[in-house]
Amino acid sequence: MNSIYSSSLRVRSYRLMCAAALAGSLALLSGCANDSASSSVYSYGQAQREQIVRNGTVESIRPVTIQQGNSGVGMVAGGVLGSVAGSAIGGGGRRWGGGWGGGSALGAVGGALVGGLIGNAIENQTGKTQGLEITVRLDNGETRVVAQGADTYLAPGQRVRMISGNGPTRVVPMQ
């Protein structure tokens, strides 16, 4: 009976290591998706492209939160880790003499649900950045509003350029 217990323990340890490796890989891959709301960051496809420049004056600025899209990686990784942990916690079926291991299956399902919810919440929190909603009165009299990352100092009354075309519109100070 002791060899069955140690064999079961090795299998659980192996499962936990595999789940941790999978979750780590998914987290690493999710870090490759780098969407930026910065006025100073251009994607490779936006470089060396002609853009339209319009001059104007900042009328108002208000702080906003920019939420990055949810990829689902947090939910999947949390579900996998929760499933393995739940299975290990609820998996006493064979160890204590039960035959079919129903506690293990229920623990895995419960762990996957809870882990998925926690992973999704963590992903939502890490995908937030501070931004600015900038209202600009263009020299032609039109008013435009742009939300972008709060990485450039702007103030009401400041002269700015709105740069747009083939991608996001950026508000940058005149120099």
N, C-alpha and C positions, 0 to 999 in steps of 0.2 A: 504494500500500500504506500510506503514511503517513496518508492521509485515512481509511482503514478503521480504523487503529489509534486515531486521535483520536476518531472517531465511537464506537468501542467504549468508549473511556475515558469519553466523555460519558455514554453509556448507563449504565455502571457507577456513575458518580458520581450520576446521577439516581436510580438504584435505591437506592443507599446513603442518599441524602437522604430518599427516601420511607420507607425502613425506619426511619430514625431518627425521622422525624416520627410514624410509626405507633407506635413504641415509646414515644415521649414522650407521645403522646395516651393510650395504654393506661395508662401509669404515672400520669398525671394523673387519669384516671377511677378507677383503683384507690384513689387517695387520698381519693376522695369517700365511700368506704365506711368509716365511722368507728364501728366497734364499740368500746365502752368497757366495761372491767371496773371502773371507778371507782365508789366509793360516793357520789360527789358529782355524777355526771353522769346526767341524766334525758333520755330521748328526748322528742321533741315529743308523741308518743302517750301517754307516761306522766305528763305534766304535768297537773295539775288532776284527778287521779284519786284516789279514796279508797284508802288503804292500811291494812293491818293492822299494828299496832305491838305487839311483845312485848318485855318487859324480861327481861334476864338478866345473867350474869356470864361474862366470858371465862375459859375454863379453860386453853386452850393456843393457841399461834400457831406456825405453821411456814411458812417461805418456800417458795413454789412459782413455777413459770413458767407463765404463761397464754399459750397458743398460739392466735393468731387463725386462723380457717379459711383454707385455701388457695384462692384464687380462680382460679388458673391463669394470671393475667395475667403473672407472671414467666416462666413456661414459654413462653407464646406470644411475648412480646416477645423473650426470649432466643433462641427458635427462629427468629424472623424476622431478627434481627440476625445470628445465626450463619449462617443460610442465605445472606444477602447477602455476608457476609465470606468464607464458605467458597467461594462461587461465584467471587468475585473472586480468591481465592488459587488455587483449582484450575482456574480458567477459561482456562488458556493454550492451549486447543485451537486456536482460530482465529489467535491471535497467532503461534504457532510453526509454523503450517502444517498442523495437524490439521484435519480437516474437520467433524466432528460435535460437538465441544465436550464430550466425555464427561467430561473432568476437571472441567469446570464443574458438571455435574450431580452427580457424586460429591462434589465439594467442598461443594455446596449441601446435600446430604443429610447429610453428616458434620457440617457446620457447624450445621445445624438441630438435630441430636441433641445435640451438645455444648453449643450455646447454650441449648437448652431445659433441659438438666440444670443448667447454671450459673444460669439465670434462676430456676428453681424453688428452688434452694438459697438464692439471695439473698432471694426472697420469704419463705421459711420463717424466715430469720434476722431479717428486719425485722418479722415478725408476732409477735414474742415480747415480752411485758412481764413485769415482776416483780410478783408477787402474794403474797397471804397466804391460808393456809387457817386459818380461825378457828373454833375449837370453843367453842360457847356453851352454858352450862347455863341454861335458862330458869327463871324463877321458879316455874313449875308442875312442875319436876323433869325435864322433857324435855331432851334434848341435841340440838343442831343443829350442822351444820358448813356453812360458807359459804366459798367461794373468791372473792376480789375483789382488785382492784388495790391495791397497797401505797401508797396515797396518803393514808391516814388513820392517825395514830398510835394503836395499841391495844396493851395489855399484859395479861398474865394477872392476874386479880383485878379488872380494871376493869369497871365497870357500863356496859352498852351497851343499845341498842335494836336489835332486828331489825325491819326494815321490809320488808314483802312484800305481794304481791298484784298481779296483772295485769302481771307482768314479773319482773325479777330481785329477789332478796332482798339487802338491804344490811345491813351491821353498822356502826352509827355510835355514837360515844361519847355518853353522857348528858351533858346540859349543865345 
